[in-house]
Amino acid sequence: MSAAEPVEFELVPLAPRHEAATLDWMNDPTLMPVLNRLNLITLDEHTRWFASLPARDDLVCYAIEITGPRRHVGNIWLNAIDHVHHRAEVRIMVAPGEHGRGLGPAAITRLAGQAFQELKLHRLFACVLATNVRGRRAFEKAGFTLEAILREDRWTGTGFADVLLFARLAAR
């Protein structure tokens, strides 16, 4: 499939059928640096986190599933949902081998629409490592604006890295 062809996908609530792939991706050596993951996640840690999801009101997680044929290709979530200030952080993870087809920007755009309309959030933000060029482009294409550079904000295991703070506001 070329990058010019649209990819049909759905955002579906993260479910037990997504658990194994999610753990694999979180521990994938090509994704760990862009996710700023320094340590592998154990099966026990992951199982506990997955089990905690239904009880949380500060986190909404979705699987990104291509619809034909149906295939789980990533996850996207709203983290640190603040119902008082009507804001949340957007995080996304696209599986290795699934990049370059516009899934990231499309999923971010769709999630933003849901967050603004259904959850009545006003502000979404994302923290992207400055070295994550693909992530930066995805948020820019999804209508997020660079608001700040947090200098040397994250330890990468070998040094400090800048973080780009992106945000998008609900239409008024």
C-alpha positions as CSV (number, residue, x, y, z in Angstrom):
1,M,0.0,0.0,0.0
2,S,1.5,3.4,-1.0
3,A,1.5,6.5,1.2
4,A,-1.0,8.1,-1.1
5,E,-3.7,5.5,-0.5
6,P,-6.1,6.3,2.3
7,V,-6.1,3.8,5.1
8,E,-9.5,3.0,6.6
9,F,-9.3,2.5,10.4
10,E,-11.3,2.7,13.6
11,L,-10.4,3.7,17.1
12,V,-11.8,0.9,19.4
13,P,-11.5,0.7,23.2
14,L,-8.4,-1.1,24.2
15,A,-9.4,-4.7,25.1
16,P,-7.7,-7.9,26.2
17,R,-7.2,-8.9,22.5
18,H,-4.8,-5.9,22.2
19,E,-2.8,-6.7,25.4
20,A,0.0,-8.9,23.9
21,A,0.8,-6.6,20.9
22,T,0.8,-3.5,23.2
23,L,3.4,-5.1,25.5
24,D,5.5,-6.2,22.5
25,W,5.4,-2.6,21.1
26,M,6.2,-1.0,24.4
27,N,9.3,-3.2,24.6
28,D,10.3,-2.9,20.9
29,P,13.9,-1.6,20.6
30,T,12.9,0.7,17.7
31,L,10.0,2.3,19.6
32,M,11.5,2.6,23.1
33,P,13.6,5.6,22.2
34,V,10.8,7.6,20.7
35,L,8.5,6.7,23.6
36,N,11.3,7.6,26.0
37,R,11.1,4.2,27.6
38,L,14.3,3.4,29.4
39,N,13.4,0.0,30.8
40,L,11.5,-3.0,29.6
41,I,8.0,-3.5,31.0
42,T,7.5,-6.9,32.6
43,L,4.5,-9.1,31.8
44,D,3.3,-8.6,35.5
45,E,3.6,-4.8,35.3
46,H,1.7,-4.8,32.0
47,T,-1.0,-7.1,33.2
48,R,-1.6,-4.9,36.3
49,W,-1.7,-1.7,34.2
50,F,-4.1,-3.3,31.7
51,A,-6.4,-4.5,34.5
52,S,-6.5,-1.0,36.0
53,L,-7.8,0.6,32.9
54,P,-11.6,0.2,33.5
55,A,-11.5,1.9,36.9
56,R,-9.6,5.0,35.7
57,D,-11.2,8.3,34.8
58,D,-7.9,10.0,34.0
59,L,-7.1,7.8,31.0
60,V,-8.9,6.7,27.9
61,C,-7.1,4.2,25.6
62,Y,-7.9,3.1,22.1
63,A,-6.5,0.6,19.7
64,I,-6.0,1.7,16.1
65,E,-7.4,-1.0,13.9
66,I,-7.3,-1.1,10.2
67,T,-10.7,-2.2,9.0
68,G,-10.0,-4.3,6.0
69,P,-8.9,-6.9,6.9
70,R,-9.1,-5.9,10.5
71,R,-5.7,-5.6,12.1
72,H,-4.4,-3.9,15.3
73,V,-1.7,-1.4,14.2
74,G,-1.2,0.9,17.1
75,N,-2.6,2.6,20.2
76,I,-3.6,6.1,21.0
77,W,-4.7,7.5,24.4
78,L,-5.7,10.5,26.4
79,N,-3.5,10.6,29.5
80,A,-3.8,12.8,32.6
81,I,-7.4,13.9,31.7
82,D,-8.2,16.9,33.9
83,H,-11.9,17.4,34.1
84,V,-11.5,20.6,36.1
85,H,-9.4,22.4,33.5
86,H,-10.8,20.5,30.5
87,R,-7.5,19.2,29.2
88,A,-5.5,16.0,28.5
89,E,-2.3,14.8,27.0
90,V,-2.4,12.8,23.8
91,R,0.0,9.9,23.3
92,I,0.3,7.6,20.3
93,M,2.2,4.5,19.4
94,V,2.1,3.1,15.8
95,A,3.5,-0.4,15.4
96,P,6.8,-1.0,13.7
97,G,6.3,-1.5,10.0
98,E,3.0,0.5,10.0
99,H,4.5,4.0,9.6
100,G,4.4,6.2,6.5
101,R,0.7,5.8,5.6
102,G,-0.8,8.7,7.5
103,L,-2.2,6.6,10.4
104,G,-0.6,8.8,13.1
105,P,-2.0,12.2,12.0
106,A,-5.4,10.7,11.1
107,A,-5.7,8.9,14.4
108,I,-4.6,12.0,16.3
109,T,-7.2,14.1,14.4
110,R,-10.0,11.6,15.1
111,L,-9.1,11.3,18.8
112,A,-9.0,15.1,19.1
113,G,-12.5,15.4,17.6
114,Q,-13.8,12.8,20.1
115,A,-12.0,14.6,23.0
116,F,-13.5,18.0,22.1
117,Q,-17.0,16.8,21.3
118,E,-17.7,13.8,23.6
119,L,-15.5,14.6,26.6
120,K,-15.9,18.4,26.3
121,L,-12.2,19.0,26.6
122,H,-10.9,22.4,25.6
123,R,-7.1,21.8,25.3
124,L,-5.1,18.8,24.2
125,F,-1.3,18.7,24.4
126,A,1.5,16.4,23.5
127,C,5.1,16.1,24.6
128,V,7.3,14.9,21.7
129,L,11.1,14.3,22.0
130,A,12.9,16.7,19.7
131,T,14.6,13.7,18.1
132,N,11.2,12.2,17.1
133,V,10.7,13.7,13.7
134,R,7.9,11.4,12.7
135,G,6.0,12.2,15.9
136,R,6.5,16.0,15.4
137,R,5.1,15.8,11.8
138,A,2.1,13.7,12.9
139,F,1.0,16.3,15.5
140,E,1.6,19.2,13.1
141,K,-0.5,17.5,10.4
142,A,-3.2,17.0,13.0
143,G,-3.4,20.7,13.7
144,F,-1.3,20.9,16.8
145,T,0.9,24.0,17.3
146,L,4.4,24.0,18.8
147,E,4.1,26.1,21.9
148,A,7.4,25.5,23.7
149,I,10.7,23.7,23.7
150,L,11.4,22.2,27.1
151,R,15.2,22.3,27.0
152,E,16.9,19.1,28.2
153,D,13.7,17.9,29.8
154,R,14.0,14.1,29.5
155,W,16.8,11.7,30.3
156,T,17.3,9.3,27.4
157,G,19.7,6.9,29.0
158,T,22.7,8.5,27.3
159,G,22.0,12.2,27.8
160,F,19.2,14.8,28.1
161,A,16.9,15.6,25.2
162,D,14.7,18.5,24.4
163,V,10.9,18.0,24.4
164,L,8.6,19.8,22.1
165,L,5.3,20.8,23.6
166,F,2.5,20.8,21.1
167,A,-1.1,21.8,21.8
168,R,-4.5,22.1,20.0
169,L,-7.5,23.9,21.3
170,A,-11.2,23.1,20.7
171,A,-12.8,25.3,18.1
172,R,-15.0,28.0,19.6
